[in-house]
Amino acid sequence: MKFDPRNNKFTAIFTREMLEATLPSVLLICLALFFAYKFIDPAPPRKIVIATGNADLNYNAFAAIYGVYLKKEGITLETRKTSGDIENLRLLKNPDSDVDIAFIQDGVAHTEGAGMLLSLGSLYYQPVWIFCRCKKEVTHLSALKGKRIAIGYVGDGTHALVSTLLSESGIDAENATLKAIGGDEAAEALRQGKVDAALFVDVANASLVRELLGEPQLKLLSLDTAEAFSRKFAFMHHLVLPEGAMDLARNLPPHDVHLVAPTATLVVKESMHPALVYLMMKVISQVHGGPSMFNSKGEFPSAKDTDFPLSTQALNFYKSGLPIIDKYLPFWAATFVNRTLIVILPLLALLIPLTKIIPMVYVWLVKRKLFRYYGELRFLDTQLQDIQSADDVQQCLEKLNEIETKVVNVKLPVPFSQYAYELRAHIELVRSKLNHHKLRSVDS
């Protein structure tokens, strides 16, 4: 007979027993992976809603820039215009609001409360620019008593900050006329003499600031108390605008100007997906990492924010930068790898014992095919002492032959063949006992 390896029943390594041993574990792992991937670390949403403000050109401009960067990563940024920083803060604190992230001036939460919100850090300085129609140089805010002062729109961060500065300087609605106007409206009122002073919170390169600085009838106040304000309020920073920094040709300003400045911060809900937080950290580091009038390259974004605790991802970013996967992979690829690692690593604790248990179960399942015949053989062996006639011997031999036929037809992997041969050897031992009984029956 020609030997055909395809018909050799001993060459099968992965038998039905192997499937029986591994299939429950595989199904358990797949199920655990599915639930963990789906529910423990769900995929990040593809849309972010950011609250900016209504009149703040910087917030809206930066939101538009963020949107361009995020679109490249497959994320849509939806801008929500509001009345200002106060409303931004309240929208973030509202669990029913769909706003995920917002610009908030540092110091606003000093009076409003931070809630459960987290910060991604400070983005840039927002100096307080104080212009007045003054005949002589003014270096203290208290000199504005009795004046008409534009203090920004109600609900805006400018209004909240200016109110604090004036109050600390002894100015209130009883000894001055405070007008809740800001931006271009306040600037125009100042030019036309409808107000005597106006305070603006804006960046150094803002067109409004440069225009007012060039007005000959207006003076930019340099605060001698700038350092005192920064010591009393942690969210205020003492900045110095050098002489000629705004316009060297016209020497504007004509002298060093001492300013106070909070920072613009980016605040998120505690529930924001960690992957999106890392993505936002990557974006703001690209947008705000350059130098400006008041900061050097790489100074922002930073942890200068004092109102809100830093998110875990922002803290890790400021300590070590982006995770290595996020540095070299596109956002969705990095997210997939990170989510997979988060799910798989804990499962290793399950896989390690399974690698020991599965082989044991497999061996037991294979041996089980022979164990039942050992039981039948043992039962037959115990009956030998009750043999009384040649018919009993013949019945036992037939039963023994039946057991042997079953054993011969058992399919076992090659490494387990020895167990089949051992069983057949034991069958021969019982057969020899039966033959001995058969001889005794013949002699008698």
C-alpha positions in Angstrom: 0.0 0.0 0.0 1.4 3.4 -1.0 1.9 5.8 1.9 0.1 9.1 1.5 1.0 11.8 4.1 -2.3 13.5 3.6 -4.0 10.5 5.0 -1.7 10.1 8.0 -3.9 10.8 11.0 -0.9 11.3 13.3 0.4 14.4 11.5 -2.4 16.7 12.6 -1.1 19.0 15.3 -4.1 21.3 15.6 -6.9 18.9 16.4 -10.4 19.4 17.5 -9.1 19.3 21.0 -6.8 22.2 20.3 -9.8 24.2 19.1 -11.9 23.2 22.2 -9.0 24.3 24.4 -8.3 27.6 22.8 -11.7 28.7 21.4 -13.2 29.8 24.8 -10.1 31.8 25.6 -10.1 33.4 22.2 -13.7 34.3 22.4 -13.2 35.7 25.9 -10.3 37.9 24.7 -12.2 39.1 21.6 -15.2 40.0 23.7 -13.1 41.8 26.3 -11.3 43.7 23.5 -14.5 44.7 21.9 -16.1 46.1 25.1 -12.9 47.7 26.2 -12.3 49.3 22.8 -15.9 50.4 22.6 -16.7 51.6 26.1 -13.5 51.9 28.2 -11.7 54.2 25.8 -14.3 55.3 23.2 -13.1 56.9 20.0 -12.8 60.7 20.1 -15.6 62.7 18.5 -14.9 64.4 15.2 -16.2 67.8 16.2 -15.1 70.3 18.8 -17.2 73.3 19.8 -15.2 76.4 20.9 -16.7 79.5 22.6 -14.9 82.7 21.5 -16.7 86.0 22.1 -18.6 88.5 20.1 -16.3 91.5 19.8 -12.9 89.9 20.6 -11.1 89.8 17.3 -8.2 87.8 18.7 -10.3 85.0 20.0 -12.2 84.6 16.8 -9.0 84.9 14.7 -7.2 82.3 16.7 -10.2 80.0 16.6 -10.2 80.2 12.8 -6.5 79.3 12.7 -7.1 76.3 15.1 -9.9 75.2 12.7 -7.4 75.0 9.8 -5.0 72.9 11.7 -7.7 70.6 13.1 -9.3 70.1 9.7 -6.0 68.6 8.5 -6.4 66.0 11.3 -10.0 65.2 10.3 -11.6 67.3 13.2 -14.2 70.0 12.6 -14.0 73.1 14.8 -17.3 74.8 15.3 -17.1 78.4 16.6 -19.7 79.6 19.1 -19.8 83.4 19.4 -20.8 84.7 22.8 -21.0 87.9 24.8 -17.6 87.4 26.2 -15.4 85.6 28.8 -18.1 85.4 31.5 -20.6 83.6 29.2 -17.8 81.3 27.9 -17.1 80.3 31.5 -20.8 79.6 32.2 -21.2 77.6 29.0 -18.3 75.4 30.0 -19.7 74.9 33.5 -23.2 74.1 32.1 -23.4 70.2 31.7 -26.2 70.7 29.1 -24.0 72.9 26.9 -22.3 71.4 23.9 -19.3 73.8 24.2 -16.2 71.7 24.7 -13.5 74.4 24.9 -13.4 78.2 25.4 -11.1 81.2 25.5 -11.2 82.7 29.0 -9.1 85.6 30.3 -7.0 84.6 33.3 -8.6 86.1 36.4 -12.2 85.9 35.3 -12.8 82.7 37.3 -11.3 84.5 40.3 -14.7 85.9 40.9 -16.9 83.5 38.9 -15.5 80.2 40.2 -13.6 77.5 38.3 -16.0 74.6 38.7 -14.7 71.3 37.4 -13.0 72.8 34.4 -9.4 72.2 33.3 -6.8 74.4 31.7 -4.6 73.7 28.7 -2.5 76.6 29.7 -1.9 80.3 28.9 -1.7 81.3 25.2 -0.4 84.9 25.2 -0.3 88.1 27.3 -3.3 90.5 27.1 -2.0 93.8 28.4 -4.3 96.4 29.9 -3.9 99.6 27.8 -5.1 102.7 29.6 -5.6 105.8 27.3 -6.7 109.1 28.6 -7.3 112.7 27.5 -4.9 114.0 30.1 -3.0 117.3 30.1 -0.3 115.9 32.4 1.4 112.6 32.8 -0.7 110.1 34.9 0.9 107.2 36.6 -1.8 106.1 39.1 -5.3 105.0 38.3 -6.5 106.9 41.4 -5.9 110.1 39.3 -8.9 109.2 37.2 -11.4 110.0 40.0 -14.2 112.2 38.8 -13.5 111.2 35.1 -15.7 109.5 32.6 -14.2 106.1 32.1 -15.0 103.4 29.5 -14.6 100.0 31.2 -15.6 97.5 28.6 -18.8 95.7 27.9 -20.6 93.8 30.7 -19.8 90.1 30.5 -16.5 90.7 28.8 -13.2 89.8 30.5 -12.1 93.5 30.1 -15.0 94.7 32.2 -14.3 92.2 35.0 -10.5 93.0 35.0 -10.9 96.8 34.8 -13.5 96.8 37.5 -11.0 95.1 39.8 -8.2 97.5 38.9 -10.4 100.5 39.5 -11.8 99.2 42.7 -8.3 98.5 44.1 -7.4 102.1 43.1 -10.4 103.5 45.0 -12.5 104.3 42.0 -16.2 103.3 41.8 -19.5 104.5 40.4 -19.8 107.1 43.2 -16.7 109.0 42.4 -16.4 108.4 38.7 -18.7 107.9 35.7 -18.2 104.3 34.5 -19.5 103.6 31.0 -19.9 99.9 30.0 -18.6 100.3 26.4 -15.5 98.8 24.8 -13.6 98.1 21.6 -14.1 100.5 18.7 -17.1 102.2 20.4 -15.0 103.1 23.4 -12.1 104.3 21.2 -14.4 106.5 19.2 -15.9 108.0 22.3 -12.4 108.7 23.6 -11.5 110.5 20.3 -14.7 112.6 20.4 -14.2 113.5 24.0 -17.3 111.7 25.2 -15.1 109.8 27.8 -12.0 111.0 29.5 -10.3 107.6 29.7 -10.7 104.1 28.3 -9.2 100.8 29.3 -8.7 98.0 26.7 -7.4 94.5 27.1 -5.7 93.5 23.9 -2.4 92.3 22.3 0.4 94.7 21.4 -0.1 94.4 17.6 -3.8 95.2 17.8 -4.7 97.9 15.2 -6.9 99.7 17.7 -4.0 100.1 20.2 -1.6 101.3 17.5 -4.2 103.8 16.2 -4.8 105.3 19.7 -1.1 105.4 20.4 -0.7 107.7 17.4 -3.4 110.1 18.5 -1.6 113.3 19.7 -4.4 114.2 22.2 -4.3 110.8 23.9 -1.7 109.5 26.4 -0.9 105.9 27.3 -0.6 105.6 31.0 2.4 103.9 32.5 1.4 102.4 35.9 3.9 102.9 38.7 1.8 100.4 40.6 2.1 97.6 37.9 4.4 95.6 40.1 2.2 96.0 43.1 -0.8 94.7 41.2 1.2 91.7 40.0 2.1 90.9 43.6 -1.4 91.2 44.9 -3.1 89.3 42.0 -1.3 86.2 40.8 -3.1 86.3 37.4 -1.7 89.8 36.7 1.8 90.1 35.2 4.0 93.2 35.1 5.2 93.9 31.6 7.3 96.7 30.2 6.7 98.2 26.8 10.1 99.6 25.7 10.4 103.1 24.4 9.9 103.2 20.6 8.7 99.5 20.5 5.5 100.3 18.7 7.0 102.7 16.2 10.7 103.4 16.1 10.4 106.1 13.4 8.0 108.2 15.6 9.4 106.9 18.8 6.1 105.5 20.1 5.8 105.2 23.0 8.1 108.1 23.9 9.2 106.3 27.1 9.1 102.9 28.8 5.5 102.0 29.7 4.7 99.8 32.7 1.6 97.6 32.1 -0.3 94.9 33.9 -1.5 91.9 31.9 -3.4 88.7 32.4 -3.1 85.9 29.9 -5.6 84.4 27.5 -6.2 80.8 28.5 -7.8 77.8 26.8 -10.2 76.0 29.1 -11.9 72.6 28.6 -14.5 70.5 30.2 -13.2 67.7 32.4 -15.0 65.2 30.1 -13.1 66.2 26.9 -11.5 63.2 25.3 -7.7 62.9 26.2 -6.8 62.3 22.5 -8.4 65.7 21.6 -6.7 67.4 24.5 -3.3 66.2 23.2 -4.3 67.3 19.7 -5.2 70.8 21.0 -1.9 71.0 22.8 -0.2 70.2 19.6 -2.1 72.9 17.7 -1.7 75.7 20.3 2.0 75.0 20.5 2.3 75.5 16.8 0.1 78.6 16.8 1.4 80.4 19.9 4.9 79.1 20.2 6.5 82.1 18.3 8.0 85.3 19.8 6.0 88.5 20.2 6.4 92.0 21.8 6.3 90.6 25.3 7.4 87.1 25.1 10.3 85.1 23.7 10.0 82.0 21.4 8.7 79.0 23.2 7.4 80.9 26.2 3.8 80.1 25.2 1.8 78.1 25.6 2.7 77.8 29.3 1.3 76.9 32.7 1.0 80.6 33.7 -2.8 80.2 34.2 -3.8 80.5 37.8 -7.6 80.0 37.7 -7.8 76.4 36.7 -5.9 73.2 37.4 -4.0 71.9 34.4 -5.4 68.8 32.6 -3.3 65.7 33.0 -2.5 65.8 29.3 -1.4 69.4 29.4 0.7 68.7 32.5 2.4 65.8 30.7 2.9 68.1 27.6 4.6 70.8 29.5 6.9 68.3 31.3 7.8 65.9 28.4 6.2 67.2 25.2 3.8 65.2 23.1 3.8 61.4 23.4 6.2 59.8 20.9 3.3 58.2 19.0 1.6 61.5 18.5 4.8 63.1 17.2 5.3 60.8 14.3 1.8 59.5 13.4 -1.3 61.3 12.0 -3.9 62.0 14.7 -6.3 59.1 13.9 -3.4 56.6 13.5 -2.0 57.7 16.8 -5.4 57.5 18.4 -5.9 54.0 17.1 -2.5 52.8 18.4 -3.0 54.5 21.8 -6.5 53.0 22.2 -5.3 49.6 21.2 -2.4 49.8 23.7 -4.7 50.9 26.5 -6.9 47.9 25.8 -4.3 45.2 25.1 -1.8 45.9 27.9 -4.2 45.1 30.7 -5.2 41.9 28.8 -1.7 40.7 29.0 -2.4 39.9 32.6 -5.1 37.6 31.3 -3.1 36.1 28.5 -0.1 35.1 30.6 -2.0 32.6 32.8 -3.9 31.5 29.7 -0.7 30.5 28.0 -0.1 28.1 30.8 -3.7 26.9 31.2 -4.4 26.2 27.5 -1.7 23.6 27.0 -2.8 21.8 30.2 -6.4 21.8 29.0 -5.3 20.6 25.5 -3.3 17.7 27.0 -6.3 16.8 29.2 -8.7 16.8 26.2 -6.4 14.6 24.2 -5.9 12.1 27.0 -9.6 12.1 27.7 -10.1 10.1 24.5 -8.1 7.3 26.1 -9.1 7.7 29.7 -12.6 6.4 29.1 -11.2 3.2 27.7 -8.9 2.9 30.7 -12.1 2.9 32.7 -13.7 0.2 30.7 -10.4 -1.8 30.8 -10.3 -1.5 34.6 -13.9 -2.5 35.0 -13.2 -5.6 32.8 -10.1 -6.4 34.9 -12.1 -6.4 38.1 -14.6 -8.9 36.5 -11.9 -11.5 35.9 -12.1 -12.8 39.4 -15.7 -13.7 38.8 -15.1 -15.8 35.7 -16.5 -19.3 36.2 -16.8 -20.7 32.7 -15.3 -20.7 29.2 -18.3 -18.6 28.0 -17.4 -15.9 30.6 -13.8 -15.9 29.2 -15.1 -15.6 25.7 -17.4 -12.7 26.5 -14.5 -10.9 28.2 -12.3 -11.5 25.2 -14.9 -10.0 22.9 -15.3 -7.0 25.1 -11.5 -6.6 25.3 -11.2 -6.8 21.5 -13.9 -4.2 21.2 -11.9 -1.9 23.5 -8.7 -2.5 21.5 -10.5 -1.7 18.2 -11.7 1.6 19.6 -8.2 2.5 20.8 -6.7 1.7 17.5 -9.1 4.0 15.7 -8.5 6.9 18.1 -6.8 9.8 16.3 -4.0 11.3 18.3 -1.3 13.8 17.5 2.1 12.2 17.1 3.4 13.5 20.5 0.6 11.6 22.3 1.0 8.3 20.5 2.8 6.8 23.5 -0.3 7.0 25.6 -2.2 4.8 23.0 0.7 2.3 23.0 0.7 2.2 26.8 -3.1 1.5 26.8 -2.7 -1.3 24.2 0.1 -2.7 26.4 -2.3 -2.8 29.3 -4.9 -4.4 27.1 -2.4 -7.1 26.3 -1.8 -7.6 30.0 -5.5 -8.2 30.6 -5.7 -10.4 27.6 -2.9 -12.6 29.0 -4.9 -12.9 32.2 -7.9 -14.0 30.2 -5.8 -16.5 28.2 -4.6 -17.9 31.6 -8.2 -18.3 32.7 -9.0 -19.9 29.3 -6.3 -22.5 29.8 -7.5 -23.3 33.3 -11.0 -23.7 32.0 -9.7 -26.2 29.3 -7.7 -28.1 31.9 -10.6 -28.4 34.2 
